[in-house]
């Protein structure tokens, strides 16, 4: 029989991408990403005994990861008085494979990063192709509200793209 620790480790290994996606969506510098990842894993471990296996593990994991990230983001935002030099470095790629698609993906990521915390969480889940029902369970709002908010966010993103391409 697996212990809680072994079971938790296995589930974390299978779903570690969720932690990385959430961390990279809410933090821009390496130290903050590492701190947030540790905090998310700690919160997941702390809450693991209350996980109800009747529900999908990934739904439960997203809910805790996003709530932790939003709290972390707010705390860092309040306490940060200086801007890290690393956050404003521009990486220049050596190869010439930067197509219009790559530029659009980078723009989309930039625009999503500029969204409010809840909207950012909605878009992360939407882009992960989660159903509205699952997003509603994770975020804690109704399916109708999820659909409405995602529609508005998509419209806002379209406007940003059209303004950028002028």
C-alpha positions as CSV (number, residue, x, y, z in Angstrom):
1,X,0.0,0.0,0.0
2,X,1.3,3.4,-0.9
3,X,1.9,6.0,1.8
4,X,0.5,9.5,1.5
5,X,4.0,10.7,0.7
6,X,4.6,8.2,-2.1
7,X,1.1,8.8,-3.5
8,X,1.6,12.6,-3.4
9,X,5.1,12.4,-4.9
10,X,3.7,10.3,-7.8
11,X,0.8,12.7,-8.5
12,X,3.2,15.7,-8.3
13,X,5.6,14.1,-10.8
14,X,2.8,13.3,-13.2
15,X,1.3,16.8,-13.0
16,X,4.4,19.0,-12.4
17,X,3.7,20.9,-15.6
18,X,0.7,22.6,-13.9
19,X,3.0,24.1,-11.2
20,X,5.4,25.4,-13.8
21,X,2.6,26.9,-16.0
22,X,1.0,28.7,-13.0
23,X,4.4,30.0,-11.8
24,X,5.5,31.2,-15.2
25,X,2.2,33.0,-15.6
26,X,2.3,34.9,-12.4
27,X,6.1,35.6,-12.0
28,X,8.6,37.0,-14.3
29,X,11.9,36.5,-12.5
30,X,13.6,33.3,-11.6
31,X,13.7,33.8,-7.9
32,X,10.0,34.5,-7.6
33,X,9.2,31.5,-9.8
34,X,11.2,29.3,-7.6
35,X,9.6,30.8,-4.4
36,X,6.1,30.4,-5.8
37,X,6.7,26.8,-6.9
38,X,7.9,25.9,-3.4
39,X,4.9,27.7,-1.9
40,X,2.4,25.9,-4.2
41,X,4.0,22.5,-3.5
42,X,3.9,23.2,0.2
43,X,0.2,24.2,0.1
44,X,-0.6,21.1,-2.0
45,X,1.1,18.9,0.5
46,X,-0.5,20.6,3.4
47,X,-4.0,20.2,1.8
48,X,-3.4,16.7,0.4
49,X,-5.1,14.9,3.3
50,X,-8.3,16.7,2.5
51,X,-8.2,15.8,-1.3
52,X,-11.3,14.0,-2.3
53,X,-10.4,11.3,-4.9
54,X,-13.9,11.5,-6.3
55,X,-12.8,14.6,-8.1
56,X,-10.0,15.0,-10.7
57,X,-6.6,15.6,-9.1
58,X,-5.7,18.2,-11.7
59,X,-8.8,20.2,-10.9
60,X,-8.0,20.2,-7.2
61,X,-4.3,21.0,-8.0
62,X,-5.2,23.9,-10.3
63,X,-7.5,25.4,-7.6
64,X,-4.8,25.3,-4.9
65,X,-2.0,26.4,-7.3
66,X,-4.0,29.4,-8.7
67,X,-5.2,30.5,-5.3
68,X,-1.6,30.3,-4.0
69,X,-0.3,32.2,-7.0
70,X,-2.8,35.0,-6.7
71,X,-2.0,35.4,-3.0
72,X,1.7,35.3,-3.7
73,X,1.4,37.8,-6.6
74,X,-0.6,40.2,-4.4
75,X,2.0,39.9,-1.6
76,X,5.0,40.4,-3.9
77,X,3.3,43.3,-5.6
78,X,2.7,45.1,-2.2
79,X,6.2,44.5,-0.9
80,X,8.3,45.1,-4.0
81,X,9.6,48.7,-4.1
82,X,12.3,48.1,-6.7
83,X,12.1,46.5,-10.2
84,X,14.5,43.7,-10.9
85,X,16.9,44.3,-13.7
86,X,16.2,40.8,-14.9
87,X,12.5,41.5,-15.5
88,X,13.3,44.0,-18.2
89,X,15.9,42.2,-20.2
90,X,15.0,41.5,-23.7
91,X,16.1,38.2,-25.1
92,X,17.2,38.2,-28.7
93,X,17.1,34.9,-30.4
94,X,20.0,33.9,-32.6
95,X,18.1,32.0,-35.3
96,X,15.8,33.5,-37.9
97,X,12.9,31.2,-37.1
98,X,10.8,34.0,-35.5
99,X,7.7,33.7,-37.7
100,X,4.5,35.7,-37.4
101,X,3.0,32.9,-35.4
102,X,5.8,33.0,-32.8
103,X,5.4,36.8,-32.6
104,X,1.6,36.4,-32.0
105,X,2.2,33.8,-29.3
106,X,4.6,36.0,-27.6
107,X,2.2,38.9,-27.8
108,X,-0.6,36.8,-26.5
109,X,1.5,35.8,-23.5
110,X,2.4,39.4,-22.9
111,X,-1.2,40.5,-23.1
112,X,-2.3,37.6,-20.8
113,X,0.4,38.6,-18.3
114,X,-1.1,42.1,-18.2
115,X,-4.5,40.8,-17.1
116,X,-5.9,41.0,-13.6
117,X,-5.2,37.9,-11.5
118,X,-8.6,36.2,-11.9
119,X,-8.7,36.9,-15.7
120,X,-5.2,35.5,-16.0
121,X,-6.2,32.3,-14.2
122,X,-9.3,32.0,-16.4
123,X,-7.2,32.3,-19.6
124,X,-4.6,29.8,-18.3
125,X,-7.3,27.2,-17.7
126,X,-9.1,28.1,-21.0
127,X,-5.8,27.6,-23.0
128,X,-5.3,24.3,-21.2
129,X,-8.7,23.4,-22.8
130,X,-10.5,22.9,-19.5
131,X,-14.2,22.7,-19.8
132,X,-16.3,25.7,-18.5
133,X,-17.6,23.3,-15.8
134,X,-14.1,22.4,-14.7
135,X,-12.9,26.0,-14.8
136,X,-16.0,27.0,-12.7
137,X,-15.0,24.3,-10.1
138,X,-11.4,25.5,-9.9
139,X,-12.1,29.2,-9.8
140,X,-15.2,29.0,-7.7
141,X,-17.6,30.9,-10.0
142,X,-20.6,29.7,-12.1
143,X,-20.2,28.2,-15.6
144,X,-22.2,31.1,-17.0
145,X,-19.9,33.6,-15.3
146,X,-16.9,31.7,-16.8
147,X,-18.3,31.9,-20.3
148,X,-19.1,35.6,-19.9
149,X,-15.7,36.5,-18.5
150,X,-13.8,34.4,-21.1
151,X,-15.8,36.0,-23.9
152,X,-15.0,39.5,-22.5
153,X,-11.3,38.6,-22.1
154,X,-11.1,37.3,-25.7
155,X,-12.7,40.5,-27.0
156,X,-10.2,42.5,-24.9
157,X,-7.3,40.5,-26.3
158,X,-8.6,40.9,-29.9
159,X,-8.7,44.7,-29.4
160,X,-5.1,44.7,-28.1
161,X,-4.0,42.7,-31.1
162,X,-5.8,45.0,-33.6
163,X,-4.3,48.1,-31.8
164,X,-0.8,46.5,-31.9
165,X,-1.0,45.6,-35.6
166,X,-2.0,49.1,-36.7
